[in-house]
Amino acid sequence: MSDFISVNLKKLKDNKISNPEIDLRILLNYSRCCENEIILSNFKTEQIDIKKFNLLLNRRILKEPISKIINRKSFWKDDFYVNKYVLDPRPETEGIIEESIKIFKDSKAHFKILDIGTGSGAIAISLAREFENAEIVAIDISEDAIKVANNNIKTKKLDKRINLKKTSFENIEDNFDLIVSNPPYLTLNEINNISDEIRNFEPLIALFGGENGLDFYQEFSKQIYNKLKKGGYLILEIGATQFSDCREIFRDSGLNFLKKEQDLQKKDRIMIFSKL
Ligand SMILES: C[S@@+](CC[C@H](N)C(=O)[O-])C[C@H]1O[C@@H](n2cnc3c(N)ncnc32)[C@H](O)[C@@H]1O
């Protein structure tokens, strides 16, 4: 291994960066000025723009996530543009796509989907890929998030399929066959104890769900009934400890609770309801 690699790996390790080898390789490749993929074992400094690399490395040392540095995050079957104005789409949210596919078995069916709090657009775009004839509305209250979602939707040439709107769910008057949402659900206590990676580089509006994390669910549960068609479904992401609270909150919503699903860490993550 070259001295250059050892020195920079040490810098990352000394600053408690959790996957230093992986991150270093990504940063080297993001600064490269040669064609071939760089691997650590036979790296030569002439393969990269050193000035660019040093700037990127310093950002990582200051705990900026790799995704925000390279403006890219994978979710389901795509890579998405991300920046500090949107939450990075997380693997546990892919459960929403999996459950949608289990419920709506016909990938060619014509039906209407609403994605509330679309952020980067990851859920809406992934559903558009899985259901080629679905009519999709994606909303968010953040102007900056809407710009990111718009960028992703246009890059993937889905602007004729996804109707993107800057608005809150209260203003939606239409009704849908499927409503999906990964809303903000962290408690005040969780926000106060969150890692620097999240606190400094992800938007608070995407994370904070009020003092007990339940503000969105409380308001939304009062309004969901009229926004779903008869026979429609709601697939909702929840925080790992919020199942019993959310079960109670949605008891008066008029919807029928079908099941909860856990994520790969065996934490409660998704609730599914139907409108009978
Ligand atoms: C946890 S992020 C989810 C982003 C994306 N859907 C994902 O799963 O990666 C929540 C998003 O909901 C948006 N949001 C918060 N309150 C909202 C509301 N009342 N109506 C619509 N969007 C809202 C935030 O701006 C943020 O982009």
The ligand as a Tripos MOL2 file, in Angstrom:
@<TRIPOS>MOLECULE
LIG
   27    29     1     0     0
SMALL
NO_CHARGES

@<TRIPOS>ATOM
      1 C1        -38.4220   11.5400    6.2150 C.3       1 LIG1
      2 S1        -38.4410   12.5890    4.7900 S.3       1 LIG1
      3 C2        -38.8130   11.3920    3.5440 C.3       1 LIG1
      4 C3        -38.2130   11.6710    2.1920 C.3       1 LIG1
      5 C4        -38.4050   10.5380    1.1780 C.3       1 LIG1
      6 N1        -39.8040   10.2360    0.9720 N.3       1 LIG1
      7 C5        -37.6810    9.2930    1.6270 C.2       1 LIG1
      8 O1        -38.3430    8.3690    2.1320 O.co2     1 LIG1
      9 O2        -36.4610    9.2080    1.4770 O.co2     1 LIG1
     10 C6        -39.9450   13.4520    5.0560 C.3       1 LIG1
     11 C7        -40.3290   14.4920    4.0140 C.3       1 LIG1
     12 O3        -41.6560   14.9610    4.3350 O.3       1 LIG1
     13 C8        -41.7460   16.3430    4.0680 C.3       1 LIG1
     14 N2        -42.8960   16.8300    4.8510 N.ar      1 LIG1
     15 C9        -42.9420   17.1170    6.1770 C.ar      1 LIG1
     16 N3        -44.1910   17.4800    6.5260 N.ar      1 LIG1
     17 C10       -44.9610   17.3950    5.3980 C.ar      1 LIG1
     18 C11       -46.3460   17.6550    5.1160 C.ar      1 LIG1
     19 N4        -47.1870   18.0960    6.0520 N.pl3     1 LIG1
     20 N5        -46.8070   17.4690    3.8430 N.ar      1 LIG1
     21 C12       -45.9570   17.0680    2.8660 C.ar      1 LIG1
     22 N6        -44.6390   16.8180    3.0840 N.ar      1 LIG1
     23 C13       -44.1430   16.9790    4.3300 C.ar      1 LIG1
     24 C14       -40.3690   16.8800    4.4460 C.3       1 LIG1
     25 O4        -40.1030   18.1190    3.8280 O.3       1 LIG1
     26 C15       -39.4480   15.7320    3.9720 C.3       1 LIG1
     27 O5        -38.9770   15.9440    2.6610 O.3       1 LIG1
@<TRIPOS>BOND
     1     1     2 1
     2     2     3 1
     3     2    10 1
     4     3     4 1
     5     4     5 1
     6     5     6 1
     7     5     7 1
     8     7     8 2
     9     7     9 1
    10    10    11 1
    11    11    12 1
    12    11    26 1
    13    12    13 1
    14    13    14 1
    15    13    24 1
    16    14    15 ar
    17    14    23 ar
    18    15    16 ar
    19    16    17 ar
    20    17    18 ar
    21    17    23 ar
    22    18    19 1
    23    18    20 ar
    24    20    21 ar
    25    21    22 ar
    26    22    23 ar
    27    24    25 1
    28    24    26 1
    29    26    27 1
@<TRIPOS>SUBSTRUCTURE
     1 LIG1         1 GROUP 0 **** ****
